[in-house]
């Protein structure tokens, strides 16, 4: 089996194939042959359905830079590396029927992405900025029973979310959550603080981070100007990739968000799901003012 796999990949490399089918190969690890030397620079579509993969390599984008479609349906993938955000040409990503509990926010950087399939996983939340891309048209998260909130950027996309919204489990209290009436939604693990409409002043740390971000993006255009000892590593990384952007004004957010719920049953999409889901759209705002003025339907 190993020799046959190597031969298949070698032929694809030599003949500069655009499509490669590695379905049903009982693969437990991403084939090293795919990553050898310069990788497969011409490959556009990779099919690896129904294997036993648990993760993806960090150098995937470097070795397969021209991927347009990546099919990983029915594996055992638990974590998708941040490097996935570097597949700048990726238009279709299928991660359905895996073991995902989180989706890295870097997926939101895939500006060419049009189809995202995450059905039948164990997701509890989605990255706040998922859906900001105008190219993204279809998102399927059906049968993620612990998923209760969808970023409001996904409103007006084609959403599959039947079978989502199970009763709250005790084990979920590790994540921050907020409630609106009878509904409680858990937030991404990166969210460390939740603001409310009663907070009239932003925390000093958040104000400093926003000022730094705007200063370096407006004048220096390069965050590498900051030395590694200028800020704690966690905050320095946030300057490069903010927690999210305000759904009202696009202001970057770093340490705090102001969430707002819009139950799906109160939107025009309610009829499409006919009660098969209890999820809500979640707007992530940057301040009390934006929280009070943001309206999903306006």
Buried (B, 14 or more C-beta within 10 A) or exposed (E): EEEEBBEBBEEBBEEEBEEBBBEEBEBEEBBEBBBBEEBBEBBBBBBBBBBEBBBBBEEBBEBBBBBBBBBBBBBEBBBBBBBBBBBBBBBBBBBBBBEBBBBBBBBBBBBBBBBBBBBBBBBBBBBBBBBBBEEBBBBBBBBBBBBBBBBBBBBEBEBBBBBBBEEEEEEBEEBBBBEBEEBBBBBBEBBEEBBEEEBEEBBEEBEBBBEBBEEBEEEEEEEEEBEEEEBEEEBBEBBEBBBBBBBBEEBBBBBBBBBBBBBBBEBEBEEBBEEEBBBBBBBBBBBBBBBEEBEBEE
